[in-house]
Amino acid sequence: MTVDELRERLDDYDGDLEVRLMTQKSWPFENYVRGIVAASEIVENEPDEDDEDAAADRTYQPNSDDRGAVCDAVYLVEGSQIGYGTKAAWEVAS
């Protein structure tokens, strides 16, 4: 799904509705959305190579094109868990 497709789908809903995430289809949970971030922003904010302790924690490897450039994507970042969700969400999602 692209940002434009997401915007178009959200146009069908009241702008005052809270946005949440339904995750894990096999064991559904409902979560708040903590925020939004792009892959390029994550890469830009990774620890410097000189910081050995922080560099050891680096695990994010974004997709890249044949020139090594980051293929950007936008991530909805999961916040705290609200409670159990429902498998029905996957059946009716557009």
Backbone as CSV, one residue per row, in Angstrom:
resi,resn,N_x,N_y,N_z,CA_x,CA_y,CA_z,C_x,C_y,C_z
1,MET,0.850,-1.166,0.000,0.000,0.000,0.000,0.900,1.235,0.000
2,THR,0.554,2.221,-0.788,1.317,3.468,-0.836,0.675,4.514,0.087
3,VAL,1.401,5.589,0.343,0.867,6.686,1.159,-0.404,7.236,0.522
4,ASP,-0.397,7.414,-0.804,-1.596,7.935,-1.480,-2.781,6.986,-1.331
5,GLU,-2.537,5.670,-1.433,-3.622,4.699,-1.252,-4.160,4.744,0.176
6,LEU,-3.269,4.878,1.146,-3.700,4.969,2.538,-4.540,6.216,2.761
7,ARG,-4.083,7.342,2.234,-4.858,8.590,2.357,-6.245,8.437,1.755
8,GLU,-6.306,7.828,0.569,-7.586,7.648,-0.110,-8.529,6.782,0.725
9,ARG,-8.011,5.713,1.282,-8.852,4.834,2.103,-9.297,5.532,3.377
10,LEU,-8.426,6.342,3.959,-8.782,7.043,5.198,-9.821,8.135,4.964
11,ASP,-9.930,8.627,3.735,-10.933,9.650,3.414,-12.357,9.176,3.679
12,ASP,-12.570,7.854,3.713,-13.902,7.299,3.958,-14.302,7.360,5.429
13,TYR,-13.379,7.730,6.311,-13.628,7.705,7.747,-13.626,9.109,8.338
14,ASP,-14.310,9.245,9.461,-14.355,10.500,10.205,-12.932,10.876,10.628
15,GLY,-12.535,12.087,10.364,-11.183,12.547,10.678,-10.868,12.592,12.156
16,ASP,-11.868,12.493,13.018,-11.646,12.517,14.461,-11.422,11.119,15.054
17,LEU,-11.551,10.068,14.233,-11.350,8.712,14.739,-9.887,8.468,15.071
18,GLU,-9.639,7.757,16.165,-8.279,7.378,16.538,-7.799,6.255,15.612
19,VAL,-6.540,6.309,15.202,-5.935,5.268,14.374,-5.230,4.284,15.303
20,ARG,-5.511,3.004,15.108,-4.893,1.937,15.896,-4.392,0.855,14.950
21,LEU,-3.618,-0.083,15.476,-3.121,-1.219,14.694,-3.748,-2.505,15.213
22,MET,-4.157,-3.364,14.298,-4.569,-4.721,14.644,-3.426,-5.596,14.125
23,THR,-2.761,-6.319,15.014,-1.575,-7.086,14.637,-1.750,-8.566,14.955
24,GLN,-0.922,-9.390,14.324,-0.839,-10.830,14.556,-2.160,-11.544,14.282
25,LYS,-2.404,-11.813,13.042,-3.675,-12.444,12.652,-3.984,-13.719,13.439
26,SER,-2.977,-14.548,13.696,-3.247,-15.816,14.378,-3.548,-15.630,15.873
27,TRP,-3.066,-14.558,16.473,-3.338,-14.252,17.881,-3.473,-12.731,17.966
28,PRO,-4.627,-12.188,17.519,-4.772,-10.744,17.309,-4.656,-9.883,18.563
29,PHE,-3.982,-8.762,18.388,-3.880,-7.744,19.424,-4.211,-6.393,18.820
30,GLU,-4.774,-5.528,19.642,-5.076,-4.157,19.248,-4.037,-3.266,19.923
31,ASN,-3.460,-2.347,19.153,-2.384,-1.496,19.655,-2.592,-0.042,19.267
32,TYR,-2.097,0.853,20.107,-2.040,2.262,19.744,-0.947,2.438,18.688
33,VAL,-1.026,3.502,17.917,0.038,3.865,16.982,0.939,4.857,17.705
34,ARG,2.213,4.510,17.840,3.160,5.398,18.510,3.560,6.550,17.592
35,GLY,3.737,6.237,16.302,4.163,7.270,15.372,4.392,6.715,13.982
36,ILE,4.980,7.550,13.151,5.272,7.210,11.760,6.731,7.561,11.495
37,VAL,7.422,6.681,10.755,8.824,6.931,10.446,9.148,6.317,9.080
38,ALA,10.055,6.941,8.354,10.512,6.426,7.063,11.809,5.654,7.261
39,ALA,12.050,4.676,6.395,13.281,3.892,6.457,14.502,4.803,6.405
40,SER,14.457,5.823,5.570,15.594,6.742,5.457,15.852,7.480,6.767
41,GLU,14.787,7.789,7.524,14.959,8.457,8.816,15.615,7.521,9.829
42,ILE,15.254,6.245,9.767,15.864,5.271,10.673,17.360,5.181,10.382
43,VAL,17.712,5.053,9.110,19.118,4.946,8.718,19.886,6.198,9.128
44,GLU,19.300,7.370,8.919,19.967,8.632,9.278,20.234,8.742,10.775
45,ASN,19.429,8.090,11.590,19.542,8.223,13.040,20.191,7.018,13.711
46,GLU,20.755,6.122,12.908,21.464,4.985,13.484,22.768,5.469,14.113
47,PRO,23.288,4.721,15.081,24.525,5.133,15.751,25.708,5.177,14.786
48,ASP,26.659,6.028,15.108,27.878,6.130,14.304,28.665,4.828,14.387
49,GLU,29.416,4.546,13.324,30.268,3.355,13.297,31.286,3.382,14.434
50,ASP,31.705,4.600,14.865,32.723,4.735,15.905,32.207,4.333,17.282
51,ASP,30.899,4.337,17.485,30.308,3.974,18.761,30.089,2.459,18.773
52,GLU,31.091,1.721,19.259,31.061,0.258,19.183,29.876,-0.347,19.922
53,ASP,29.532,0.186,21.101,28.423,-0.366,21.878,27.103,-0.191,21.131
54,ALA,26.865,0.997,20.598,25.617,1.263,19.876,25.606,0.529,18.541
55,ALA,26.758,0.476,17.868,26.825,-0.201,16.570,26.531,-1.692,16.715
56,ALA,26.868,-2.279,17.859,26.597,-3.694,18.084,25.092,-3.959,18.144
57,ASP,24.310,-2.948,18.521,22.862,-3.090,18.607,22.170,-2.887,17.265
58,ARG,22.895,-2.454,16.259,22.305,-2.144,14.966,21.836,-3.426,14.288
59,THR,20.548,-3.521,14.032,20.005,-4.713,13.380,19.168,-4.362,12.161
60,TYR,18.818,-3.091,11.983,17.937,-2.701,10.884,18.694,-2.673,9.573
61,GLN,18.238,-3.462,8.612,18.832,-3.499,7.289,17.734,-3.214,6.268
62,PRO,17.570,-1.957,5.854,16.509,-1.648,4.898,16.810,-2.239,3.533
63,ASN,15.772,-2.455,2.759,15.967,-2.891,1.380,16.704,-1.802,0.631
64,SER,17.511,-2.200,-0.340,18.221,-1.208,-1.135,18.169,-1.605,-2.602
65,ASP,18.377,-0.602,-3.467,18.364,-0.884,-4.903,19.740,-1.382,-5.337
66,ASP,19.937,-1.589,-6.623,21.201,-2.148,-7.116,22.393,-1.207,-6.936
67,ARG,22.142,0.054,-6.610,23.226,1.004,-6.338,23.494,1.136,-4.846
68,GLY,22.712,0.403,-4.019,22.889,0.470,-2.572,22.080,1.564,-1.908
69,ALA,21.279,2.294,-2.690,20.447,3.355,-2.112,19.256,2.726,-1.381
70,VAL,18.901,3.311,-0.245,17.778,2.809,0.551,16.480,2.945,-0.232
71,CYS,15.711,1.848,-0.320,14.370,1.893,-0.900,13.445,2.344,0.225
72,ASP,13.033,3.590,0.174,12.295,4.171,1.282,10.910,3.566,1.415
73,ALA,10.443,3.496,2.635,9.102,3.042,2.979,8.690,3.809,4.228
74,VAL,7.400,3.897,4.472,6.881,4.553,5.669,6.346,3.468,6.598
75,TYR,6.736,3.537,7.860,6.304,2.563,8.854,5.379,3.212,9.873
76,LEU,4.248,2.536,10.150,3.419,2.892,11.290,4.020,2.128,12.456
77,VAL,4.460,2.826,13.477,5.169,2.199,14.584,4.183,1.872,15.710
78,GLU,4.193,0.624,16.113,3.303,0.131,17.156,3.601,0.789,18.492
79,GLY,2.548,1.210,19.158,2.667,1.750,20.509,2.298,0.682,21.519
80,SER,1.732,1.090,22.618,1.376,0.123,23.656,0.155,-0.701,23.257
81,GLN,0.080,-1.867,23.844,-1.025,-2.773,23.548,-2.266,-2.342,24.315
82,ILE,-3.399,-2.350,23.625,-4.673,-1.991,24.242,-5.336,-3.241,24.815
83,GLY,-5.321,-4.298,24.041,-5.945,-5.550,24.477,-6.011,-6.522,23.326
84,TYR,-6.817,-7.553,23.490,-6.980,-8.533,22.434,-7.759,-7.948,21.264
85,GLY,-7.416,-8.387,20.070,-8.116,-7.970,18.864,-9.057,-9.069,18.400
86,THR,-9.361,-9.055,17.098,-10.243,-10.065,16.536,-9.767,-10.450,15.132
87,LYS,-9.862,-11.744,14.819,-9.484,-12.226,13.492,-10.403,-11.675,12.419
88,ALA,-11.587,-11.237,12.804,-12.539,-10.679,11.845,-11.975,-9.441,11.141
89,ALA,-11.037,-8.751,11.772,-10.449,-7.554,11.164,-9.827,-7.873,9.800
90,TRP,-9.215,-9.040,9.667,-8.577,-9.420,8.405,-9.627,-9.791,7.344
91,GLU,-10.771,-10.259,7.778,-11.829,-10.645,6.855,-12.509,-9.431,6.230
92,VAL,-12.634,-8.345,6.991,-13.382,-7.186,6.485,-12.488,-6.036,6.037
93,ALA,-11.161,-6.157,6.229,-10.238,-5.075,5.840,-10.280,-4.870,4.327
94,SER,-10.295,-3.609,3.944,-10.300,-3.294,2.502,-8.910,-3.033,2.004
